[in-house]
């Protein structure tokens, strides 16, 4: 028994009509919030320049040949790699030498610039710390004093943030395949708003970390499921552009982070702005219907017919009868004894050798692309003199690139576009490592090129991965791929400790390997989305003889042997594809 070609629906009701445009804009708008939350921890976890607070009001501060009336002015001019102390004179005439984590009273009061050997007691920072407010005011690190012996708490913010994204992508991917796309979009969006608002009022470290962890789980889950949701509502004629340009809205979120963080120094106000961006989506998310492809895969034909009828009305197209078009038995329904209710798991992505190879290659490509993106994104923005400007430029550069990527995907195909991006990024990363530090312009250009190439690969890997797997495990496949890709963020700090350029070298090797292995993946350009494993398994015979074509969905049979899981969904008497 074959699965039917459910994409025939879009030939009747429209591939990207008014109905799909409204749903698309609602989902795309929330991606702006995801982009903002994604980079929020970059500023939250950054440790501002600081010094031990002296036990009194400062009359004058001196650091090397710099002199100022306030300690904050000196901190704004001192770079993180400068370890020397700051000498200050208090209103009562006392002279103290301040480091980041200690202070020392000087007996000799004759000259601030004089290095005296007579000192009093070397004491800890019992009066707290003074922070540089030139870039960020009232940050999490400052509010909780996460510096000196407590600075490792600040270092934990980013790893926990990444771990939350890792878990959120796989957990909500599974839940989406099990209970529906709409349920997950609703729940994650409400969670993003709720936990984002709660983080404003949290005053202790552990509560803040718990709330941020749940927040990152929620928006990571939303981000992966939203791609699949849009793909299952848009026909193949418009799917490439619609899916890839969801990343455009994410890039807009990145640009807004740079803009808002440069204008708003207060961390709590920054959080309020993030929550405000999310609020309109909460008011509109109730309008999102379940995707007809998921409803059909679950045997809920009457509900799917209702969604299709609504699409036809909004798009002003002719109605579509699922029973006639797809040869479905509309009177049948699934209960808990129906095979469609079998619980899916990660093992379904490895149920035979061909599918297992595909999954491992897809995971490697995702891991490599995110590894390169993380390495060169941080190198492009971290510790720059104007970090906000660099971040804005990095986000802005991605938007025009997505247009060229869409053209390549439609003309060259998914597979060769992936190979091209990975090999290009590999060669330029090697050139970047070989470029002397003195050639700053050339090195910056190489860094931005690799970052753009890997970012482009990540942008279309969502659509490519979703097209490689059937509806019943599509979100699980995308979610697990995102989970694997996030592991790259954990590896980079450890490889940096071994050799400063080891991450770039590792990426260059993996990019060549994953690029060549991508040639083993089937091409999915202009092919309908598979609804069951039967269609997916038909891809193996054509891929073996080197054909670029995905299996024709209109053929019956095929040499791929169906597994027991291939009949999870009762699609009717026989498929019309």
ZAMARGU-4260 file (C-alpha; in steps of 0.2 Angstrom, whole numbers, plus 5000, padded with zeros to 4 digits):
<rodrens>
0) 5000/5000/5000 | 5007/5017/4995 | 5006/5034/5003 | 4998/5047/4992 | 5005/5062/4984
5) 4998/5075/4997 | 5006/5089/4987 | 4993/5088/4974 | 4983/5098/4986 | 4993/5114/4983
10) 4990/5112/4964 | 4971/5115/4968 | 4971/5128/4983 | 4987/5137/4978 | 5005/5136/4982
15) 5007/5152/4991 | 4991/5161/4992 | 4984/5174/5004 | 4980/5161/5017 | 4998/5155/5017
20) 5005/5173/5017 | 4996/5177/5033 | 5002/5162/5042 | 5020/5165/5035 | 5021/5182/5041
25) 5014/5177/5059 | 5028/5164/5060 | 5041/5175/5052 | 5038/5189/5064 | 5041/5178/5079
30) 5058/5173/5071 | 5063/5191/5075 | 5061/5188/5093 | 5071/5172/5092 | 5085/5181/5084
35) 5085/5194/5098 | 5085/5181/5112 | 5098/5170/5103 | 5111/5184/5105 | 5105/5191/5121
40) 5117/5180/5131 | 5132/5187/5122 | 5129/5204/5131 | 5122/5196/5147 | 5137/5185/5150
45) 5150/5197/5145 | 5161/5203/5159 | 5163/5222/5159 | 5179/5230/5164 | 5180/5233/5183
50) 5191/5237/5198 | 5190/5235/5217 | 5180/5249/5225 | 5191/5260/5237 | 5184/5264/5254
55) 5179/5281/5251 | 5176/5295/5238 | 5189/5297/5224 | 5198/5314/5221 | 5209/5308/5207
60) 5213/5292/5198 | 5229/5288/5188 | 5233/5273/5176 | 5250/5274/5167 | 5250/5291/5159
65) 5231/5293/5160 | 5223/5304/5174 | 5204/5306/5177 | 5193/5313/5191 | 5183/5296/5192
70) 5187/5278/5191 | 5174/5274/5178 | 5183/5286/5166 | 5199/5276/5168 | 5190/5259/5166
75) 5182/5265/5150 | 5200/5267/5143 | 5208/5252/5150 | 5208/5236/5139 | 5205/5218/5146
80) 5223/5213/5143 | 5231/5227/5154 | 5234/5219/5171 | 5242/5234/5180 | 5234/5242/5195
85) 5225/5259/5195 | 5231/5272/5208 | 5218/5283/5216 | 5218/5297/5229 | 5203/5298/5241
90) 5195/5314/5247 | 5204/5311/5264 | 5221/5310/5256 | 5223/5291/5257 | 5231/5283/5242
95) 5225/5265/5236 | 5231/5254/5222 | 5217/5245/5214 | 5217/5229/5204 | 5202/5220/5197
100) 5200/5209/5212 | 5210/5217/5227 | 5215/5233/5234 | 5231/5239/5243 | 5233/5254/5254
105) 5249/5264/5251 | 5259/5272/5265 | 5268/5285/5254 | 5256/5299/5250 | 5269/5310/5241
110) 5265/5306/5223 | 5252/5296/5214 | 5264/5291/5201 | 5278/5286/5213 | 5280/5267/5215
115) 5282/5265/5234 | 5288/5249/5242 | 5279/5254/5259 | 5262/5246/5259 | 5249/5243/5272
120) 5237/5229/5272 | 5232/5220/5255 | 5213/5218/5257 | 5199/5210/5247 | 5185/5220/5239
125) 5174/5221/5254 | 5166/5237/5247 | 5161/5229/5231 | 5167/5234/5213 | 5166/5248/5201
130) 5161/5244/5183 | 5163/5252/5166 | 5147/5258/5161 | 5152/5265/5144 | 5145/5250/5134
135) 5133/5241/5146 | 5124/5248/5162 | 5116/5237/5175 | 5121/5220/5167 | 5118/5203/5175
140) 5136/5202/5179 | 5136/5219/5188 | 5119/5216/5197 | 5125/5199/5204 | 5144/5204/5205
145) 5149/5189/5195 | 5167/5194/5194 | 5184/5188/5202 | 5181/5172/5212 | 5163/5172/5206
150) 5167/5175/5188 | 5165/5156/5183 | 5146/5159/5187 | 5146/5171/5172 | 5155/5159/5161
155) 5141/5146/5164 | 5128/5158/5156 | 5133/5154/5138 | 5135/5135/5140 | 5119/5133/5149
160) 5111/5144/5136 | 5118/5132/5122 | 5113/5117/5132 | 5095/5123/5133 | 5094/5126/5114
165) 5101/5108/5112 | 5087/5100/5123 | 5073/5111/5116 | 5076/5107/5098 | 5076/5088/5100
170) 5062/5088/5114 | 5050/5100/5104 | 5054/5091/5088 | 5048/5075/5095 | 5033/5083/5103
175) 5028/5091/5086 | 5028/5075/5077 | 5019/5067/5091 | 5005/5080/5095 | 5006/5092/5080
180) 5015/5107/5074 | 5002/5120/5081 | 5002/5113/5099 | 5021/5116/5100 | 5021/5133/5091
185) 5008/5139/5104 | 5016/5132/5119 | 5034/5138/5115 | 5028/5155/5110 | 5019/5157/5127
190) 5034/5150/5136 | 5046/5163/5127 | 5035/5177/5133 | 5032/5171/5150 | 5050/5166/5154
195) 5056/5182/5145 | 5045/5193/5157 | 5050/5183/5172 | 5069/5185/5169 | 5066/5204/5172
200) 5061/5202/5190 | 5073/5188/5195 | 5086/5194/5207 | 5096/5179/5212 | 5108/5169/5201
205) 5101/5152/5201 | 5083/5157/5198 | 5089/5168/5183 | 5099/5153/5176 | 5084/5142/5178
210) 5072/5154/5169 | 5085/5158/5155 | 5087/5139/5152 | 5068/5136/5150 | 5067/5152/5139
215) 5081/5146/5127 | 5073/5128/5127 | 5057/5136/5121 | 5063/5148/5108 | 5074/5134/5101
220) 5060/5122/5100 | 5049/5136/5091 | 5063/5140/5078 | 5065/5122/5072 | 5046/5118/5071
225) 5042/5134/5063 | 5052/5130/5048 | 5043/5113/5046 | 5026/5121/5049 | 5029/5134/5035
230) 5036/5120/5023 | 5020/5110/5026 | 5009/5124/5021 | 5018/5130/5006 | 5018/5121/4989
235) 5034/5116/4981 | 5034/5131/4969 | 5037/5143/4983 | 5044/5132/4996 | 5062/5137/4994
240) 5060/5156/4995 | 5048/5155/5009 | 5058/5143/5020 | 5075/5151/5017 | 5069/5169/5020
245) 5063/5164/5037 | 5081/5167/5041 | 5080/5184/5035 | 5068/5189/5050 | 5081/5180/5061
250) 5094/5191/5054 | 5083/5206/5057 | 5082/5201/5075 | 5101/5200/5076 | 5102/5218/5069
255) 5089/5224/5081 | 5100/5217/5096 | 5115/5227/5090 | 5104/5243/5088 | 5094/5241/5104
260) 5110/5236/5114 | 5119/5252/5108 | 5105/5263/5112 | 5099/5255/5128 | 5112/5252/5142
265) 5100/5245/5155 | 5099/5227/5155 | 5081/5226/5162 | 5075/5239/5149 | 5083/5228/5136
270) 5073/5213/5142 | 5057/5223/5142 | 5060/5227/5124 | 5063/5208/5120 | 5046/5204/5128
275) 5037/5218/5119 | 5043/5211/5102 | 5036/5194/5107 | 5019/5200/5113 | 5010/5203/5096
280) 5013/5185/5091 | 5005/5179/5107 | 4989/5189/5101 | 4990/5180/5084 | 4996/5163/5087
285) 4978/5156/5091 | 4975/5159/5072 | 4987/5146/5067 | 4979/5130/5061 | 4987/5112/5061
290) 4996/5108/5044 | 4985/5097/5033 | 5000/5086/5029 | 5002/5081/5048 | 4983/5079/5050
295) 4983/5067/5035 | 4998/5057/5041 | 4988/5055/5057 | 4973/5049/5048 | 4963/5064/5054
300) 4955/5067/5036 | 4940/5077/5041 | 4951/5090/5050 | 4963/5091/5036 | 4948/5094/5024
305) 4942/5108/5035 | 4959/5117/5034 | 4960/5114/5015 | 4942/5121/5013 | 4948/5137/5023
310) 4963/5138/5011 | 4953/5137/4996 | 4941/5151/5002 | 4955/5163/5007 | 4965/5160/4991
315) 4949/5161/4980 | 4953/5144/4972 | 4942/5130/4968 | 4938/5118/4982 | 4948/5102/4984
320) 4940/5085/4989 | 4953/5075/4998 | 4943/5059/4997 | 4943/5060/4978 | 4960/5068/4975
325) 4970/5056/4987 | 4958/5041/4987 | 4955/5042/5005 | 4942/5034/5016 | 4935/5049/5025
330) 4924/5038/5036 | 4939/5030/5043 | 4947/5036/5059 | 4962/5032/5070 | 4961/5027/5088
335) 4975/5021/5099 | 4975/5004/5091 | 4979/5012/5074 | 4997/5010/5068 | 4998/5029/5066
340) 4998/5030/5085 | 5015/5021/5087 | 5027/5031/5098 | 5041/5038/5087 | 5059/5040/5094
345) 5076/5044/5088 | 5078/5026/5083 | 5066/5029/5068 | 5080/5040/5060 | 5091/5024/5060
350) 5078/5010/5056 | 5088/5003/5041 | 5106/5006/5034 | 5101/5018/5020 | 5092/5029/5032
355) 5105/5028/5045 | 5119/5034/5033 | 5108/5048/5027 | 5105/5054/5045 | 5123/5053/5050
360) 5128/5063/5034 | 5115/5076/5038 | 5121/5077/5056 | 5139/5079/5051 | 5134/5093/5039
365) 5124/5102/5052 | 5138/5100/5065 | 5151/5107/5053 | 5141/5122/5047 | 5137/5127/5065
370) 5155/5124/5070 | 5161/5136/5056 | 5147/5149/5060 | 5151/5149/5078 | 5170/5151/5076
375) 5169/5165/5063 | 5154/5174/5070 | 5163/5176/5087 | 5179/5181/5078 | 5170/5194/5068
380) 5161/5202/5083 | 5170/5197/5099 | 5182/5210/5107 | 5180/5223/5093 | 5181/5241/5097
385) 5163/5244/5091 | 5155/5227/5094 | 5138/5234/5091 | 5142/5240/5074 | 5151/5224/5069
390) 5136/5214/5075 | 5124/5225/5065 | 5135/5223/5049 | 5136/5204/5051 | 5117/5202/5052
395) 5115/5214/5038 | 5127/5204/5026 | 5116/5189/5028 | 5100/5196/5020 | 5106/5199/5002
400) 5116/5182/5003 | 5099/5173/5006 | 5093/5179/4989 | 5108/5172/4980 | 5106/5156/4990
405) 5088/5154/4984 | 5093/5156/4966 | 5106/5143/4968 | 5094/5131/4977 | 5081/5133/4963
410) 5094/5131/4948 | 5108/5120/4955 | 5099/5110/4968 | 5100/5107/4987 | 5115/5095/4986
415) 5127/5104/4975 | 5123/5121/4984 | 5128/5112/5001 | 5144/5105/4993 | 5149/5122/4986
420) 5146/5132/5002 | 5156/5119/5013 | 5170/5118/5001 | 5171/5137/4999 | 5171/5140/5017
425) 5185/5126/5020 | 5197/5134/5007 | 5194/5152/5014 | 5196/5146/5032 | 5213/5139/5028
430) 5218/5155/5019 | 5212/5165/5035 | 5223/5155/5046 | 5238/5158/5034 | 5235/5177/5034
435) 5246/5186/5045 | 5238/5196/5059 | 5245/5212/5052 | 5234/5211/5036 | 5218/5216/5046
440) 5207/5220/5032 | 5211/5204/5022 | 5208/5194/5037 | 5192/5202/5042 | 5186/5199/5024
445) 5190/5181/5025 | 5182/5179/5042 | 5166/5187/5036 | 5166/5177/5020 | 5167/5160/5029
450) 5154/5166/5042 | 5142/5171/5028 | 5145/5154/5018 | 5142/5143/5034 | 5127/5154/5039
455) 5120/5152/5021 | 5122/5133/5023 | 5113/5133/5040 | 5099/5143/5032 | 5095/5130/5018
460) 5099/5115/5029 | 5082/5117/5037 | 5073/5115/5021 | 5084/5101/5014 | 5083/5091/5030
465) 5064/5093/5030 | 5063/5087/5012 | 5074/5072/5016 | 5062/5064/5029 | 5043/5060/5029
470) 5030/5069/5038 | 5029/5057/5053 | 5047/5061/5058 | 5051/5077/5049 | 5052/5088/5065
475) 5061/5075/5074 | 5074/5075/5060 | 5076/5094/5060 | 5076/5095/5079 | 5090/5081/5081
480) 5100/5090/5068 | 5099/5106/5077 | 5104/5097/5093 | 5119/5089/5085 | 5125/5106/5078
485) 5124/5115/5095 | 5137/5102/5101 | 5150/5112/5091 | 5148/5127/5102 | 5154/5116/5117
490) 5169/5110/5108 | 5177/5127/5102 | 5182/5133/5120 | 5191/5117/5123 | 5200/5116/5106
495) 5206/5134/5109 | 5215/5129/5124 | 5225/5116/5115 | 5230/5127/5100 | 5223/5144/5096
500) 5220/5140/5077 | 5214/5122/5080 | 5195/5126/5079 | 5198/5134/5061 | 5209/5119/5056
505) 5196/5107/5063 | 5183/5116/5053 | 5192/5116/5037 | 5195/5097/5038 | 5177/5093/5043
510) 5170/5105/5029 | 5179/5095/5015 | 5174/5079/5023 | 5155/5084/5025 | 5155/5092/5008
515) 5161/5077/4999 | 5149/5066/5009 | 5134/5077/5004 | 5136/5070/4987 | 5129/5054/4994
520) 5112/5063/4998 | 5098/5063/4986 | 5092/5078/4977 | 5075/5085/4983 | 5073/5100/4971
525) 5055/5101/4965 | 5050/5085/4973 | 5034/5083/4984 | 5036/5081/5003 | 5036/5062/5007
530) 5022/5058/5020 | 5028/5040/5024 | 5043/5030/5023 | 5038/5022/5007 | 5042/5037/4997
535) 5058/5040/5007 | 5064/5022/5004 | 5061/5024/4985 | 5076/5037/4984 | 5089/5023/4988
540) 5089/5014/4971 | 5090/5030/4961 | 5104/5037/4972 | 5115/5022/4969 | 5116/5024/4950
545) 5121/5042/4952 | 5105/5050/4946 | 5102/5068/4953 | 5083/5065/4953 | 5074/5061/4969
550) 5062/5046/4967 | 5046/5050/4956 | 5032/5050/4968 | 5020/5045/4953 | 5028/5028/4952
555) 5021/5013/4960 | 5033/5000/4968 | 5052/5003/4968 | 5065/4992/4973 | 5067/4998/4990
560) 5060/4986/5002 | 5047/4993/5014 | 5050/4990/5032 | 5036/4987/5045 | 5036/5006/5049
565) 5032/5010/5032 | 5013/5006/5035 | 5011/5017/5050 | 4998/5027/5041 | 4983/5020/5032
570) 4981/5031/5017 | 4967/5022/5008 | 4965/5009/4994 | 4980/5015/4984 | 4990/5030/4981
575) 4986/5042/4967 | 5005/5046/4965
</rodrens>
